[in-house]
Amino acid sequence: MNSIKTDIVVLGAGPGGYAAAFYAADKGKKVVLVEQEKRLGGVCLNRGCIPSKALLHAAKLITEAEESGFRGIHFPKPRIDLNEMRLWKNSILEKLGGGIADLARRRNVEVLTGRGYFENSTTLRVETEDGQKYVSYDKAIIAVGSKAAMPAAFDLGNPRIMTSTEALEIEEIPKTMLVVGGGYIGMELGTVYATLGSEVVVVEAFDHILAGADLDLARPVARRAEKLFKEIRVSTKVTKMATVGKRIKVNMELNGEKKEEQYDRVLVSVGRLPNCGDLGLENTKVQQDEKGYIKVNDRQQTDDPSICAIGDVAGGVLLAHKATKEGRIAVEVITGELSAFEDIIIPAVVFTDPELAWCGLTEAEARQKGVAVEVVKFPWSASGRALSFDRTDGMTKLIIDPGTERILGVGIVGAGAGELIGEGVVAIEMGATAQDLAESVHPHPTLSETLSECAEAFYGTATHSFSKKKSPAGE
């Protein structure tokens, strides 16, 4: 059968695409999910979030073993078998991909494996192994994601110059490695390779790593990374790369000074680009911005009334959970519900060591926008739980409206920060005040206590820290 009629076709089976397809099916719609790769899950599952977190967990085990000596627990130096590590990592991806495929079957979502191309606004041609199939639909959701950017000046066709995709394959542990870009991808993968034994140098064009996070939250990450990495260079620009035998020659400028160095491998992590090429968008009314992202309104609708777009391809913050939320909004709009991407809190997590997470308004954003806020911090050196496993390098931070005392932003740096930030999201979404958080009983001893104690510190009543007293609003 070369022709299929469906209510909704979803192009791309990443966290946004499969979430949208499943949600639409749950609402009674006939759904076709098109994915060019055999394993569902998109970049996040196959070449991003999941494999990187698996490798970071392996790195964490190595680090904890190395640092356990002063506790009286001594381990021999670990033996790294890259083949076994790859098999373990890939087994995780297979389980997750298989689980998504099973959920698609249970929901009667038809999965087509192949590349999709818009013939027009209501027909998608899919190039499958069994030939061309034409899917006619009432509505389409584009969720094709993004790919790692590789500037032309660095694209030498040399496999020793990697993006995150190749770096996650851990073909070898290079003796020396340069990471171009001190964002979350560069810092996470730099951590993996440095822990496995590489001498890692990170270069960042901005004057600090992890741009987007408040400096005080990024600082503990930088301090620990400086011990793990050979060097972190900020305000540094890579100008040229060249192949020299089995090495990569790199030219860079650091504060006006020119440097030339050679590395065994280079990881380029300078951003991502939308996967909009060769989709046939020119055959529709879909419009793109100057960077190639698909233009959408707050209901995820494009300029073509039959087509929505979600996730990385629609721009904004390129995060899997943002794509998932947008997928649900798109389905709700298609099914006639009042839904829009308005005032939605999207948390960010950097899975470095220590982890860094934030949501809502940051202190830097408040300053830039001229928003009056009060900032309160609780150091993890005052946390019994953090002391119990020797990770007092953390901090919990609240951004509070001084008039209403509502929590506008939450930032956490420390072990497991990514698991804690969800409470911050709920607090902001629910319009909670510092008093609400302070009066919510948290279990002891846990890191979650740092959130309530941080709120208590706003009033000067935190048990394990001392600050100036302040009366709650309304008293």
Secondary structure, 3 states (H helix, E strand, C coil): CCEEEEEEEEECCCHHHHHHHHHHHHCCCCEEEEECCCCCCHHHHHHCHHHHHHHHHHHHHHHHHHCCHHHCCCCCCCCCCHHHHHHHHHHHHHHHHHHHHHHHHHCCCEEEECEEEEEECCEEEEEECCEEEEEEEEEEEECCCEEECCCCCCCCCCCCEECHHHHCCCCCCCCEEEEECCCHHHHHHHHHHHHHCCEEEEECCCCCCCCCCCHHHHHHHHHHHHHHCCEEECCEEEEEEEEECCEEEEEEEECCEEEEEEECEEEECCCEEECCCCCCHHHCCCCECCCCCECCCCCCECCCCCEEECHHHHCCCCCHHHHHHHHHHHHHHHCCCCCCCCCCCCCEEECCCCEEEEEECCHHHHHHHCCCCEEEEEEHHHCHHHHHCCCCCCEEEEEECCCCCEEEEEEEEECCHHHHHHHHHHHHHCCCEHHHHHHCCCCCCCCCHHHHHHHHHHCCCCCCCCCCCCCCCCC
